[in-house]
């Protein structure tokens, strides 16, 4: 029960990696606020699952790329539980397109969903954590934010995750010593967002991966748990690669 009694706010938690993180945190004793924007049914199903398992959870709809919605999300969390110990900035999109064919709306939506949302949520939650003199911010980034050849085709996504890596390190300096800020950088994880990929691309990725398998949402959730728990109290500004590869392979 590494998170016993703590309050965790997980954005984009109605499916995929966010859902796995919310579920894992609840198993470790956290009270979990499941943020969603569109998938109300999925969010309700997850909160009910957590409650049936003996945990405590509620779902709150908010577009976390909108400052007003973020303020309301945080207020509802405080009204329900009185504090916020952990923020997981997981909300994001991957829009499959060819760079030369994409228009400005693809760039705006990707940056807003993947990067601006993490900025807004961190900015709203940080004063609460500083007052508590304790807090954990965990950003869900991507190894493509450093470098991954097979992901470079998604230009806007790569740029947003590189920005999140920079945001992670800047906030770690700004918010210490009471708040740690770290990022999990998953490799190729099979989720609804990644969808079906080209078999030749999958073959190439597996050929580059010593572990010879794709990652799971559970792999990412376990890494997020480490960064959200007391086990990582002396770790901040770190980009934790969860990709079945070494960091050197990305350089």
N, C-alpha and C positions, 0 to 999 in steps of 0.2 A: 504493500500500500504506500508507494512512494509519493503519492499526491494526496494523501488522506486529508480531507477538510479544505482543500484548496479550490479556488474557483478559476476555471479555465474558459476563456472565450475563444472559440475556433471559427474562423471565417470560412465560408465556402464549404461547410461541413455536411452538406446533404448527400454527398456521394464521393466516391473515389478515395483519394488520400485523406481528405478532410474528415470523411466519415470514419475511416480507420483510426485516425488520431483521436477523435472524440470518443470512440468506443474504447480504445486502449487507455485513455486518461481516466475514463469512468471506472474501468476495471481496477485502476490503481487508487481509487478513492476520491477523485476530483468531482466537484459539481460542474457540469459542463453546459455551457450555453452554445447551442447549435445554431450558427448563423446560416441563413440561406437567402437567396434572392428569388428564384423561380420555382424550385422543386419543393413546394410545401408538403406534398405527400411523402416524399423521401425523408424530409426533416422530421415530420411527425412520426414516421415509422421508426426512425433511429432513436428519438427521445423515448418512445414507448419501449423499445428494446432495452435501453439503458435502465429505465425504471423497473421493468420486469426482472432485470438482473440485480436489483437492489440498489441501484445508483440513483442519482438525482440529476435531472436535466430538463431544459426547456428550449424550445425553438423560437428564434426571433428573426423575422424577415427584415433585411436591410440591404440596400445597394451600397456596398462599402467603398465604391468610388465616388460617393456623394457625401459631402461633409455633414449635411444635415441628418442624413440617415445614420451615419457613423455615430454622431452625438446621441441620437435616440437609442441606438443599439447599446451603447455604453451605459446610458442612463437606466435602461431597462435591466441591464445586468446588475448594476449597483442596487436598484430598487429590490431586486429579487434576492441578492446574496450579500450585499453590503460591502463587497470588495472585489478586486480582480487581481489574482496572483499570476496568471499565465495568459498571454496573448499569443495565439498562433495565427500568423498572417498566411493563410493558405489559398484564399480565393484567387481565381485566375482563369484565363482562357488560352486556348491554342487554336488560332485560326489558320487552317491549312490554305495556303495560297502561294502563288509565285510572285516574288518581289516586284517584278516589272509590271505585273498585272494588278497588283493591289492598289487601292486608293487610300486617301487620307483617313477615312473612317476606320480602316483596319488598324492603322497605327494608333489612332486615338483610343479605340476600344481596348486594344492590347495593353497599352501603357496605363490606361486608367484602371483596368481590372487587375493587372499584375503588379504594378508599381505604386501608382497613386494611392490605391487602397491600403497598402502596407504603411505608407507615409501617414495617411489620415488616421488610421486606427492606432498606430504607435503614438502619434501626437496627442490623441484624445485619452489614451490609457496611461501614458507616462506620468502625468501629474498625480494620478491616483497611486501608482506604484511608488513614486518618490515619497509621497506622504506616508505610505506604509513602511518605507525603507526596505523594501524587498519586492522584486518582481522579475519575471522571465518573459522575454519576447523571443519567439521562435519564428523565423521566416522560412517559408517553403520556397526555395529557389530552384535551381537546376544546374546540373553540370555543364549544360550548354552556355550558362552565364560566364563560365571560364573559357572552355573550348571543348567542343565535341563535334568532330567532322560531320557525323551523320545527322546532327540537328541544325547545322548551319543554314539549311535551306529556309528555315522559319525565321526570317530576319527580324521581324518585329518582336517575336517571342524571345529570341536570343538577346536583343537589346534590353528588353524589360527585365530579364533575369540578371543581366550584367549590372543593371541599375540597382536591382535588389541587393546584389552582393555589396555594392558600394554603400548603399543605405545601411546595411547591416553593420559594416565596419565603422561608419560615421556615427551611428547611434550608440554603438558600444562605447566609443570615446565620450560622447556627449552625456550619456545617462549613467555611467559608473559613478560611484562604486555600488550603488544599491540595486541597479537593474543590469542584468546580463542580456545581451542581444547577440543571437547566433542564427545561423542559417543551415538548414539541411539542403543539400544539393543532390537530389536523386538523379540517377541515370535513367535508362529506358524502363519505365514502370508501366505494366499493362493496366490501363484504366479506360473508362468510357471516353475520357478526353483525348487520349492518344489514339484510340480507335484501331482499326485495322491498318497495318502498314505494309509496304512493299516487301514480299518475301525475300527479295534479294538484299534489301536494306537490313532486314532482321538477321539474315545470315551473316552479313558483314559485321553487324554489331556483336553478335555472339562470338564471331571469330576474333574480335578485339577485346573480349571480356574473359579474364582468367577464370571467373566463376562459372562460365558457360551456361548461364541462364539469365532471364530477365528478372528484374527486381519485382517485389510485391509491395502492395500498400502496407502490409505488416512490417516489412523491412524499414520503411520510412517512418511508420508510427513508433517503432522501437527507438529509432534515432531521435525523434522528437521528444519522446519520453525522457531520454537521457538529458537532453538540453533543458527540459522543463523541470527536472528534479534537482534535489540538493547535490546529487552526484556531480553536477557540472558547475558548482558554485565558483570555481576558479577558472572558468572557461568563458571568454567573451570575445566578440568580434571574429569568431571562428566560422569557416565555411566547411561544414562536415559533409564530405563526399560519400554518398551511398549509391554506388554504381557498379560494384563488383570489379572495379579497376583502381589502380593507384593514381594519385594525383600527377605523378610524373608522366603518366600516359596521356595527360591532357595538355602538356606543355609542348 
